[in-house]
């Protein structure tokens, strides 16, 4: 499937891990050393900005919450 992140980045991915990894790797100034650290940081920034918590226990939950919040959209 094809997706668009809130910053306009468009990409294709088939799994939640691929979605999260694509977004993480697209960020020029991401100093996170692994996917879990990126999800935690993304949840903190995006969740606080929207006033909605983003789960970080699994990539599947993180993607589900980003889709619900409108941070990520299927295109």
SETORMI-854650 format. One record per residue: residue number from 0; residue in three letters; x, y, z of N, C-alpha, C in turn. Coordinates in nm, 3 decimals. Layout:
BEGIN
> seq | type | n.east | n.north | n.up | ca.east | ca.north | ca.up | c.east | c.north | c.up
> NUM | Ala | X | Y | Z | X | Y | Z | X | Y | Z
...
REM end
This chain:
BEGIN
> seq | type | n.east | n.north | n.up | ca.east | ca.north | ca.up | c.east | c.north | c.up
> 0 | Unk | 0.084 | -0.118 | 0.000 | 0.000 | 0.000 | 0.000 | 0.089 | 0.124 | 0.000
> 1 | Unk | 0.030 | 0.233 | -0.040 | 0.102 | 0.361 | -0.045 | 0.049 | 0.450 | 0.068
> 2 | Unk | 0.141 | 0.526 | 0.130 | 0.108 | 0.609 | 0.245 | 0.167 | 0.749 | 0.230
> 3 | Unk | 0.107 | 0.844 | 0.303 | 0.162 | 0.980 | 0.314 | 0.169 | 1.015 | 0.462
> 4 | Unk | 0.290 | 1.052 | 0.505 | 0.311 | 1.095 | 0.643 | 0.273 | 1.242 | 0.654
> 5 | Unk | 0.255 | 1.290 | 0.772 | 0.208 | 1.427 | 0.796 | 0.300 | 1.533 | 0.735
> 6 | Unk | 0.428 | 1.501 | 0.717 | 0.522 | 1.597 | 0.659 | 0.522 | 1.594 | 0.506
> 7 | Unk | 0.435 | 1.510 | 0.447 | 0.425 | 1.501 | 0.302 | 0.504 | 1.387 | 0.240
> 8 | Unk | 0.584 | 1.318 | 0.320 | 0.664 | 1.206 | 0.270 | 0.571 | 1.094 | 0.225
> 9 | Unk | 0.588 | 1.047 | 0.101 | 0.508 | 0.938 | 0.046 | 0.596 | 0.816 | 0.023
> 10 | Unk | 0.540 | 0.700 | 0.052 | 0.617 | 0.576 | 0.041 | 0.524 | 0.457 | 0.029
> 11 | Unk | 0.582 | 0.342 | -0.007 | 0.508 | 0.217 | -0.012 | 0.562 | 0.124 | 0.095
> 12 | Unk | 0.470 | 0.051 | 0.156 | 0.509 | -0.045 | 0.259 | 0.399 | -0.150 | 0.272
> 13 | Unk | 0.438 | -0.268 | 0.317 | 0.342 | -0.377 | 0.329 | 0.309 | -0.417 | 0.471
> 14 | Unk | 0.396 | -0.382 | 0.565 | 0.374 | -0.420 | 0.704 | 0.393 | -0.298 | 0.794
> 15 | Unk | 0.348 | -0.310 | 0.917 | 0.365 | -0.200 | 1.014 | 0.512 | -0.171 | 1.040
> 16 | Unk | 0.594 | -0.275 | 1.046 | 0.737 | -0.254 | 1.067 | 0.796 | -0.177 | 0.949
> 17 | Unk | 0.757 | -0.212 | 0.828 | 0.805 | -0.141 | 0.709 | 0.759 | 0.004 | 0.709
> 18 | Unk | 0.635 | 0.030 | 0.752 | 0.583 | 0.166 | 0.758 | 0.665 | 0.249 | 0.857
> 19 | Unk | 0.680 | 0.198 | 0.978 | 0.755 | 0.272 | 1.081 | 0.899 | 0.293 | 1.038
> 20 | Unk | 0.961 | 0.191 | 0.982 | 1.100 | 0.202 | 0.939 | 1.115 | 0.304 | 0.827
> 21 | Unk | 1.023 | 0.306 | 0.732 | 1.029 | 0.402 | 0.622 | 1.021 | 0.545 | 0.674
> 22 | Unk | 0.930 | 0.571 | 0.766 | 0.916 | 0.706 | 0.822 | 1.041 | 0.743 | 0.900
> 23 | Unk | 1.087 | 0.652 | 0.986 | 1.206 | 0.677 | 1.067 | 1.326 | 0.709 | 0.979
> 24 | Unk | 1.349 | 0.628 | 0.877 | 1.466 | 0.647 | 0.790 | 1.453 | 0.771 | 0.702
> 25 | Unk | 1.331 | 0.821 | 0.682 | 1.313 | 0.941 | 0.599 | 1.349 | 1.069 | 0.673
> 26 | Unk | 1.360 | 1.062 | 0.803 | 1.388 | 1.181 | 0.883 | 1.537 | 1.211 | 0.884
> 27 | Unk | 1.573 | 1.327 | 0.831 | 1.713 | 1.364 | 0.816 | 1.784 | 1.383 | 0.950
> 28 | Unk | 1.711 | 1.426 | 1.050 | 1.775 | 1.456 | 1.178 | 1.724 | 1.366 | 1.289
> 29 | Unk | 1.702 | 1.241 | 1.257 | 1.660 | 1.143 | 1.357 | 1.783 | 1.075 | 1.415
> 30 | Unk | 1.804 | 1.097 | 1.541 | 1.922 | 1.040 | 1.608 | 1.886 | 0.917 | 1.690
> 31 | Unk | 1.781 | 0.852 | 1.653 | 1.736 | 0.731 | 1.725 | 1.812 | 0.612 | 1.671
> 32 | Unk | 1.853 | 0.523 | 1.761 | 1.937 | 0.411 | 1.718 | 1.857 | 0.287 | 1.681
> 33 | Unk | 1.728 | 0.284 | 1.716 | 1.647 | 0.169 | 1.679 | 1.501 | 0.209 | 1.664
> 34 | Unk | 1.422 | 0.121 | 1.612 | 1.282 | 0.150 | 1.582 | 1.203 | 0.183 | 1.708
> 35 | Unk | 1.228 | 0.113 | 1.817 | 1.155 | 0.140 | 1.941 | 1.182 | 0.282 | 1.992
> 36 | Unk | 1.308 | 0.324 | 1.986 | 1.341 | 0.461 | 2.028 | 1.270 | 0.562 | 1.940
> 37 | Unk | 1.265 | 0.535 | 1.809 | 1.196 | 0.627 | 1.719 | 1.046 | 0.632 | 1.752
> 38 | Unk | 0.982 | 0.516 | 1.774 | 0.840 | 0.516 | 1.806 | 0.813 | 0.594 | 1.934
> 39 | Unk | 0.898 | 0.576 | 2.035 | 0.881 | 0.649 | 2.161 | 0.891 | 0.800 | 2.139
> 40 | Unk | 0.991 | 0.843 | 2.062 | 1.008 | 0.985 | 2.035 | 0.894 | 1.039 | 1.949
> 41 | Unk | 0.853 | 0.964 | 1.848 | 0.743 | 1.005 | 1.762 | 0.614 | 1.019 | 1.843
> 42 | Unk | 0.589 | 0.924 | 1.931 | 0.469 | 0.930 | 2.014 | 0.471 | 1.051 | 2.105
> 43 | Unk | 0.587 | 1.083 | 2.157 | 0.599 | 1.198 | 2.246 | 0.570 | 1.327 | 2.171
> 44 | Unk | 0.634 | 1.346 | 2.057 | 0.616 | 1.470 | 1.979 | 0.477 | 1.478 | 1.918
> 45 | Unk | 0.437 | 1.376 | 1.846 | 0.308 | 1.379 | 1.776 | 0.191 | 1.368 | 1.873
> 46 | Unk | 0.204 | 1.281 | 1.971 | 0.096 | 1.263 | 2.069 | 0.069 | 1.389 | 2.149
> 47 | Unk | 0.176 | 1.455 | 2.193 | 0.159 | 1.579 | 2.269 | 0.101 | 1.687 | 2.181
> 48 | Unk | 0.148 | 1.695 | 2.057 | 0.098 | 1.798 | 1.966 | -0.050 | 1.782 | 1.934
> 49 | Unk | -0.097 | 1.660 | 1.927 | -0.237 | 1.633 | 1.893 | -0.325 | 1.614 | 2.015
> 50 | Unk | -0.261 | 1.596 | 2.130 | -0.338 | 1.571 | 2.251 | -0.393 | 1.429 | 2.258
> 51 | Unk | -0.340 | 1.342 | 2.174 | -0.383 | 1.202 | 2.173 | -0.261 | 1.113 | 2.191
> 52 | Unk | -0.268 | 1.017 | 2.280 | -0.153 | 0.927 | 2.297 | -0.138 | 0.832 | 2.179
> 53 | Unk | -0.014 | 0.803 | 2.143 | 0.015 | 0.702 | 2.042 | 0.082 | 0.585 | 2.112
> 54 | Unk | 0.027 | 0.468 | 2.093 | 0.087 | 0.350 | 2.157 | 0.219 | 0.315 | 2.089
> 55 | Unk | 0.311 | 0.262 | 2.169 | 0.442 | 0.224 | 2.118 | 0.479 | 0.081 | 2.154
> 56 | Unk | 0.382 | 0.004 | 2.201 | 0.412 | -0.134 | 2.240 | 0.441 | -0.224 | 2.121
> 57 | Unk | 0.381 | -0.193 | 2.005 | 0.410 | -0.267 | 1.882 | 0.403 | -0.171 | 1.764
> 58 | Unk | 0.473 | -0.199 | 1.656 | 0.459 | -0.116 | 1.536 | 0.315 | -0.116 | 1.484
> 59 | Unk | 0.246 | -0.227 | 1.497 | 0.108 | -0.236 | 1.450 | 0.018 | -0.135 | 1.524
> 60 | Unk | 0.032 | -0.128 | 1.656 | -0.047 | -0.032 | 1.733 | -0.007 | 0.112 | 1.700
> 61 | Unk | 0.123 | 0.134 | 1.682 | 0.171 | 0.268 | 1.651 | 0.114 | 0.316 | 1.517
> 62 | Unk | 0.117 | 0.231 | 1.416 | 0.061 | 0.266 | 1.285 | -0.089 | 0.287 | 1.296
> 63 | Unk | -0.158 | 0.200 | 1.365 | -0.303 | 0.214 | 1.382 | -0.337 | 0.350 | 1.443
> 64 | Unk | -0.263 | 0.390 | 1.546 | -0.289 | 0.517 | 1.612 | -0.253 | 0.636 | 1.524
> 65 | Unk | -0.146 | 0.624 | 1.444 | -0.111 | 0.733 | 1.352 | -0.219 | 0.749 | 1.246
> 66 | Unk | -0.273 | 0.639 | 1.196 | -0.382 | 0.645 | 1.097 | -0.506 | 0.709 | 1.158
> 67 | Unk | -0.541 | 0.668 | 1.279 | -0.659 | 0.723 | 1.346 | -0.645 | 0.872 | 1.371
> 68 | Unk | -0.524 | 0.915 | 1.409 | -0.500 | 1.056 | 1.441 | -0.481 | 1.143 | 1.317
> 69 | Unk | -0.468 | 1.082 | 1.200 | -0.447 | 1.157 | 1.077 | -0.302 | 1.195 | 1.050
> 70 | Unk | -0.210 | 1.141 | 1.128 | -0.067 | 1.165 | 1.109 | -0.018 | 1.091 | 0.986
> 71 | Unk | -0.080 | 0.980 | 0.959 | -0.047 | 0.893 | 0.846 | -0.177 | 0.864 | 0.771
> 72 | Unk | -0.167 | 0.867 | 0.639 | -0.286 | 0.839 | 0.557 | -0.252 | 0.741 | 0.446
> 73 | Unk | -0.346 | 0.653 | 0.417 | -0.333 | 0.568 | 0.299 | -0.369 | 0.652 | 0.178
> 74 | Unk | -0.292 | 0.636 | 0.071 | -0.324 | 0.711 | -0.052 | -0.332 | 0.616 | -0.171
REM end
